[in-house]
Amino acid sequence: MKSPNGIFAEQPPGMAPASPKRLARIAGIFYLVVGITGGFSEGFVDPSLYVAGDAAATSANVVANEGLMRFAVIAHLTDAVFFLLTAVTLYLLLKHVGKHAARLMVVAVILAAGIISISAVFTFVAMQVAADSSYETAFGPLGSSALVLLLLEIKHFTVLAAQVFFGLWLAPLGYLAYKSRLFPKALGIILILATASYLVDVVVAFLLPGLAEQIHVYLGIVPAIAEIWMVLYLLIVGVRSPRPTDRTPAVEAAPVPVSS
């Protein structure tokens, strides 16, 4: 049986966790795994294989890098699992600050993790279509390549849709970080600003794709700063030690009159 004093033990409402620094560092490790796996699959594999509008080049890339695509699928699924673990750990760390905001944070991550997992299926099926000659026999070389491109385009825009929730989870996280006094207030503010950057990026990508190509890099600056700062703070510092002014003085119970 687990000790009732363990770091994952349920705390009374409004009470901070028993080992906040340790809990924060666990969240930091989970968040780092999210960054590594997500960066590998979405930042390296996807751009190197998917060539927008060029079915033949995309299909050739997939055939030549089947092993890399398999790793990308596993990376996507690992990303989804550790993203959820990160949110749950941060929920345990910060729910005493605001339970509704903490729940909203987890809900956004659940939705994002589900979409990421579905996007991995499209990557896997695209790989199968490119590698299996029966699809080329049925649809012809051009049709088979077009199908591979279509599947990867669905995957690409599915991840883009998930970015809505990548952004929305940062707003309650920023609010909780700001209110908790466990993190620098500037970190809480920039996490909230990162939400706006993510959402603007998605809206522009769907409404004005030409403009999106020009400003996508700039819109990614604030989220990159916010999330890297959060990961490093969790790993290196954990959380701030409470200052004497942050502690609420204990309230003495009023004496109970004894009836004669």
Disulfide bonds with the S-S distance in Angstrom:
none
